[in-house]
């Protein structure tokens, strides 16, 4: 799975991460898979879907993996961008 991300094959990576989530719903790798799906959606500029993935991840698990702050900053930036885009529609 990580190899797909290194090679920027986001479609294959998405499929692999979703397979992990479906096959092992309570597995230890599920939070990482969800987080990486969120990162992929950020790269695709699909901020609404990215936010859905990133807010599903339990912050306590991410603190242990030292990714919490990166996630928090990413969510704050996405929220700001989404709020700005929504405001421009009014």
Backbone as CSV, one residue per row, in Angstrom:
resi,resn,N_x,N_y,N_z,CA_x,CA_y,CA_z,C_x,C_y,C_z
1,UNK,0.820,-1.193,0.000,0.000,0.000,0.000,0.863,1.255,0.000
2,UNK,1.874,1.251,0.846,2.748,2.409,0.908,3.450,2.622,-0.431
3,UNK,3.746,1.523,-1.125,4.404,1.624,-2.425,3.537,2.382,-3.424
4,UNK,2.227,2.188,-3.348,1.335,2.919,-4.239,1.435,4.415,-3.991
5,UNK,1.524,4.796,-2.720,1.611,6.216,-2.369,2.941,6.803,-2.830
6,UNK,4.015,6.033,-2.655,5.337,6.500,-3.078,5.348,6.729,-4.582
7,UNK,4.698,5.847,-5.315,4.648,5.958,-6.774,3.535,6.869,-7.272
8,UNK,2.837,7.503,-6.348,1.735,8.431,-6.673,0.617,7.761,-7.464
9,UNK,0.393,6.472,-7.224,-0.719,5.764,-7.841,-1.884,5.815,-6.860
10,UNK,-2.540,6.968,-6.829,-3.593,7.194,-5.835,-4.794,6.277,-6.008
11,UNK,-5.107,5.891,-7.241,-6.248,4.991,-7.444,-5.973,3.626,-6.829
12,UNK,-4.779,3.079,-7.077,-4.418,1.783,-6.506,-4.300,1.888,-4.985
13,UNK,-3.748,2.989,-4.508,-3.610,3.176,-3.058,-4.988,3.242,-2.404
14,UNK,-5.901,3.996,-3.002,-7.262,4.094,-2.455,-7.914,2.728,-2.362
15,UNK,-7.766,1.944,-3.424,-8.348,0.609,-3.419,-7.727,-0.243,-2.312
16,UNK,-6.418,-0.193,-2.177,-5.739,-0.998,-1.158,-6.159,-0.581,0.249
17,UNK,-6.247,0.730,0.493,-6.647,1.200,1.820,-8.101,0.837,2.117
18,UNK,-8.964,0.952,1.115,-10.364,0.556,1.311,-10.486,-0.947,1.546
19,UNK,-9.643,-1.736,0.883,-9.643,-3.186,1.118,-9.294,-3.502,2.573
20,UNK,-8.310,-2.797,3.117,-7.926,-2.996,4.521,-9.111,-2.699,5.437
21,UNK,-9.794,-1.590,5.161,-10.926,-1.181,5.997,-12.054,-2.206,5.918
22,UNK,-12.324,-2.723,4.715,-13.403,-3.698,4.547,-13.055,-5.062,5.135
23,UNK,-11.830,-5.527,4.903,-11.443,-6.871,5.348,-11.159,-6.944,6.845
24,UNK,-10.635,-5.864,7.408,-10.227,-5.860,8.816,-10.794,-4.637,9.531
25,UNK,-12.117,-4.541,9.662,-12.722,-3.316,10.212,-12.238,-2.936,11.608
26,UNK,-11.772,-3.899,12.380,-11.272,-3.604,13.722,-9.754,-3.717,13.808
27,UNK,-9.102,-3.773,12.652,-7.655,-3.964,12.622,-6.881,-2.731,13.043
28,UNK,-5.658,-2.981,13.460,-4.789,-1.893,13.919,-4.401,-0.939,12.798
29,UNK,-4.464,-1.394,11.556,-4.058,-0.560,10.413,-5.192,0.311,9.867
30,UNK,-6.399,0.095,10.354,-7.553,0.846,9.835,-7.406,2.365,10.037
31,UNK,-7.018,2.856,11.215,-6.857,4.308,11.359,-5.843,4.893,10.382
32,UNK,-4.735,4.174,10.165,-3.748,4.650,9.188,-4.333,4.666,7.780
33,UNK,-5.101,3.642,7.443,-5.714,3.568,6.116,-6.683,4.730,5.913
34,UNK,-7.492,5.026,6.911,-8.439,6.143,6.816,-7.684,7.468,6.686
35,UNK,-6.638,7.630,7.482,-5.830,8.845,7.417,-5.236,9.028,6.028
36,UNK,-4.685,7.954,5.475,-4.061,8.046,4.156,-5.087,8.282,3.058
37,UNK,-6.296,7.740,3.219,-7.370,8.058,2.270,-7.685,9.549,2.321
38,UNK,-7.660,10.117,3.517,-7.866,11.557,3.652,-6.791,12.354,2.947
39,UNK,-5.533,11.933,3.103,-4.429,12.623,2.424,-4.577,12.544,0.902
40,UNK,-4.998,11.374,0.417,-5.193,11.208,-1.023,-6.254,12.181,-1.519
41,UNK,-7.356,12.303,-0.773,-8.424,13.216,-1.191,-7.966,14.673,-1.137
42,UNK,-7.091,15.011,-0.197,-6.525,16.368,-0.167,-5.729,16.600,-1.445
43,UNK,-4.899,15.626,-1.825,-4.117,15.744,-3.056,-5.017,15.877,-4.280
44,UNK,-6.149,15.203,-4.259,-7.105,15.284,-5.366,-7.939,16.566,-5.319
45,UNK,-7.729,17.342,-4.268,-8.457,18.592,-4.030,-9.947,18.353,-3.800
46,UNK,-10.279,17.165,-3.306,-11.643,16.811,-2.932,-11.746,17.023,-1.423
47,UNK,-11.873,18.285,-1.035,-11.767,18.647,0.374,-12.921,18.144,1.224
48,UNK,-14.105,18.058,0.674,-15.249,17.569,1.442,-15.035,16.096,1.801
49,UNK,-14.641,15.287,0.824,-14.390,13.869,1.079,-13.183,13.707,2.005
50,UNK,-12.157,14.530,1.816,-10.977,14.473,2.686,-11.376,14.734,4.129
51,UNK,-12.199,15.722,4.311,-12.634,16.049,5.673,-13.424,14.906,6.295
52,UNK,-14.249,14.238,5.488,-15.000,13.081,5.994,-14.048,12.009,6.516
53,UNK,-13.028,11.692,5.722,-12.056,10.683,6.159,-11.291,11.149,7.390
54,UNK,-10.786,12.364,7.329,-9.906,12.839,8.401,-10.638,13.014,9.724
55,UNK,-11.917,13.327,9.685,-12.655,13.461,10.940,-13.109,12.110,11.494
56,UNK,-12.993,11.050,10.696,-13.314,9.702,11.189,-12.193,9.125,12.041
57,UNK,-11.015,9.628,11.878,-9.857,9.075,12.570,-9.857,9.557,14.019
58,UNK,-9.663,8.649,14.944,-9.659,8.995,16.359,-8.383,9.741,16.714
59,UNK,-8.501,10.971,17.222,-7.298,11.750,17.545,-6.356,11.077,18.535
60,UNK,-6.876,10.298,19.460,-6.001,9.628,20.439,-5.030,8.680,19.744
61,UNK,-5.507,7.963,18.743,-4.641,7.053,17.999,-3.571,7.858,17.264
62,UNK,-3.959,8.990,16.721,-3.008,9.797,15.962,-1.959,10.445,16.855
63,UNK,-2.322,10.777,18.077,-1.350,11.355,19.009,-0.227,10.342,19.232
64,UNK,-0.586,9.088,19.391,0.417,8.044,19.604,1.357,7.921,18.412
65,UNK,0.864,8.254,17.251,1.685,8.108,16.042,2.278,9.437,15.584
66,UNK,2.165,10.429,16.408,2.744,11.758,16.148,2.253,12.397,14.861
67,UNK,1.052,12.066,14.481,0.473,12.677,13.285,-0.672,13.614,13.628
68,UNK,-1.016,13.686,14.886,-2.168,14.472,15.302,-2.047,15.929,14.865
69,UNK,-0.887,16.528,15.096,-0.754,17.956,14.788,-0.853,18.208,13.299
70,UNK,-0.297,17.302,12.490,-0.405,17.466,11.044,-1.868,17.354,10.621
71,UNK,-2.595,16.396,11.209,-4.018,16.232,10.921,-4.800,17.465,11.351
72,UNK,-4.530,17.948,12.572,-5.253,19.111,13.082,-5.035,20.319,12.179
73,UNK,-3.804,20.556,11.755,-3.517,21.682,10.865,-4.211,21.507,9.525
74,UNK,-4.206,20.296,9.009,-4.860,20.020,7.738,-6.361,20.279,7.843
75,UNK,-6.991,19.803,8.924,-8.426,20.025,9.115,-8.752,21.507,9.237
76,UNK,-7.913,22.242,9.964,-8.150,23.677,10.107,-8.058,24.387,8.764
77,UNK,-7.073,24.028,7.956,-6.934,24.642,6.635,-8.107,24.289,5.732
78,UNK,-8.537,23.010,5.785,-9.674,22.601,4.958,-10.947,23.293,5.406
79,UNK,-11.154,23.402,6.718,-12.347,24.079,7.221,-12.367,25.517,6.752
80,UNK,-11.237,26.194,6.834,-11.142,27.579,6.383,-11.461,27.680,4.903
81,UNK,-10.882,26.780,4.097,-11.123,26.815,2.651,-12.584,26.522,2.334
82,UNK,-13.157,25.523,3.002,-14.559,25.166,2.745,-15.467,26.320,3.181
83,UNK,-15.196,26.916,4.352,-15.996,28.041,4.809,-15.916,29.210,3.825
84,UNK,-14.733,29.462,3.294,-14.558,30.551,2.324,-15.309,30.255,1.036
85,UNK,-15.252,28.992,0.595,-15.962,28.624,-0.632,-17.469,28.726,-0.427
86,UNK,-17.957,28.288,0.730,-19.391,28.382,1.002,-19.838,29.839,1.081
87,UNK,-19.000,30.685,1.690,-19.342,32.095,1.806,-19.413,32.765,0.429
88,UNK,-18.616,32.293,-0.505,-18.620,32.909,-1.836,-19.886,32.581,-2.625
89,UNK,-20.617,31.543,-2.207,-21.862,31.177,-2.892,-23.023,32.078,-2.467
90,UNK,-22.873,32.756,-1.334,-23.983,33.577,-0.823,-23.914,34.975,-1.351
